[in-house]
Every structure is written in C-alpha cells, then in structure tokens.
Amino acid sequence: MNWLWTWGGTSFGYREGDNLWTYDRRHVGRFAGNDVYGPDGAYLGELTGTHRLITCQAKLGSRQVGFTPSGRRVIYASYADYSGYALDEGYEDFPAPWTLR
C-alpha cells in the first residue's frame, strides 16, 4: 500500500495494486501504467514520482474501459497534508478525494 498526495499537497489515499482508494475507503480509480482512470473510464490524472498525483490537461477526455468499484473498506486516518508544488503549464492539480464519487 503506497500513500499518495495531490500535487497541491492534499492527502488523497493510497494505491494498492492497480487500484486507487481514498483515505475514507472509496475505490475511485484504476491505474493503467502511471495514468489513473475513474469508474466511468475517464482520465483523472497520473502518478508522478512515487507519491504525487497530477492531471495533464492534454489527456483530459482520454478514456479506458470503465470498472465497477469494489465495496468500501475500513476507514483510515488521513495523513497530514504537505506543501504543494508549483504547477507546470498544461497541468492542474489532481481532484481532491472528496470531489470523486
């Protein structure tokens, strides 16, 4: 289990295998390489380095085959937020965990 933060520093949740989970136990994404797609197959963003999530604006609109989210899991305490990084042109912060369903 690898804990993850958004590029802006918000504690997001964790990666387990190819699945992305929020800290409040929701299965909101699936990895295809470093890219993350939501249950509807829409591109959400990507993993950069080992612990940060970011969204490439040029990839918005990309799609993969969707999936049915797994059931909820035990709630974990959120890790502390970190300082955010400056965004390069063409990128935006990964969605916050509470904005994804």
C-alpha positions as CSV (number, residue, x, y, z in Angstrom):
1,M,0.0,0.0,0.0
2,N,1.5,3.3,-1.1
3,W,0.0,6.5,0.3
4,L,-0.5,9.4,-2.1
5,W,-1.0,13.1,-2.1
6,T,-2.2,15.5,-4.8
7,W,0.3,17.8,-6.5
8,G,-1.1,20.6,-4.3
9,G,-0.3,18.6,-1.2
10,T,-3.7,17.3,-0.1
11,S,-3.6,13.8,1.4
12,F,-5.5,11.6,-1.0
13,G,-5.4,8.0,-0.1
14,Y,-3.4,5.1,-1.3
15,R,-2.6,2.8,-4.2
16,E,-3.0,-0.9,-3.7
17,G,-2.0,-2.9,-6.8
18,D,-3.6,-1.1,-9.8
19,N,-6.4,0.4,-7.6
20,L,-6.7,3.9,-6.2
21,W,-8.5,4.3,-2.9
22,T,-9.4,7.5,-1.0
23,Y,-8.4,7.7,2.7
24,D,-12.1,7.4,3.5
25,R,-12.2,4.0,1.8
26,R,-13.7,4.6,-1.6
27,H,-12.4,2.9,-4.7
28,V,-12.2,5.8,-7.1
29,G,-9.6,4.9,-9.7
30,R,-7.7,2.2,-11.6
31,F,-4.1,2.6,-12.8
32,A,-3.1,1.9,-16.4
33,G,0.7,2.3,-16.1
34,N,1.0,5.7,-14.3
35,D,-2.3,7.1,-15.6
36,V,-5.4,6.9,-13.4
37,Y,-8.9,6.4,-14.8
38,G,-12.2,6.7,-12.9
39,P,-15.0,4.1,-12.8
40,D,-16.6,5.6,-15.9
41,G,-13.3,5.2,-17.8
42,A,-12.5,8.9,-17.8
43,Y,-8.9,10.1,-17.3
44,L,-8.4,11.6,-13.8
45,G,-4.6,12.1,-13.8
46,E,-1.3,10.4,-13.3
47,L,1.2,9.4,-10.7
48,T,4.4,11.3,-10.7
49,G,7.4,10.3,-8.7
50,T,6.3,7.9,-6.0
51,H,3.7,9.8,-4.1
52,R,2.1,12.6,-6.0
53,L,-0.9,12.8,-8.3
54,I,-1.4,15.4,-11.0
55,T,-3.6,15.9,-14.0
56,C,-2.3,16.6,-17.5
57,Q,-4.8,18.8,-19.3
58,A,-3.8,17.4,-22.7
59,K,-5.0,14.0,-21.6
60,L,-8.4,15.2,-20.3
61,G,-11.0,13.4,-22.5
62,S,-8.9,10.2,-22.7
63,R,-10.8,7.1,-21.8
64,Q,-10.2,3.5,-20.9
65,V,-12.7,0.7,-20.2
66,G,-14.6,1.5,-17.1
67,F,-14.9,-0.7,-14.0
68,T,-17.2,-1.4,-11.1
69,P,-15.7,0.0,-7.9
70,S,-15.1,-2.5,-5.1
71,G,-17.0,-2.1,-1.9
72,R,-15.9,0.2,0.8
73,R,-13.1,-0.7,3.2
74,V,-12.1,0.2,6.7
75,I,-11.6,4.0,7.1
76,Y,-8.0,5.1,7.5
77,A,-7.0,8.3,9.2
78,S,-5.8,10.8,6.6
79,Y,-2.1,11.6,6.6
80,A,-1.1,15.2,7.1
81,D,-1.2,17.4,4.0
82,Y,2.2,18.6,2.6
83,S,3.2,21.7,0.9
84,G,2.1,21.8,-2.7
85,Y,4.4,22.1,-5.8
86,A,4.2,24.7,-8.5
87,L,2.2,23.5,-11.5
88,D,3.9,23.5,-14.9
89,E,2.0,24.8,-17.8
90,G,-0.5,22.3,-19.2
91,Y,-1.1,20.7,-15.8
92,E,-3.7,21.1,-13.0
93,D,-4.0,19.6,-9.5
94,F,-5.4,16.1,-9.2
95,P,-9.0,16.1,-8.0
96,A,-9.4,16.2,-4.2
97,P,-10.7,12.9,-2.7
98,W,-14.0,14.4,-1.6
99,T,-14.8,15.5,-5.1
100,L,-14.7,12.0,-6.6
101,R,-17.6,9.5,-6.4
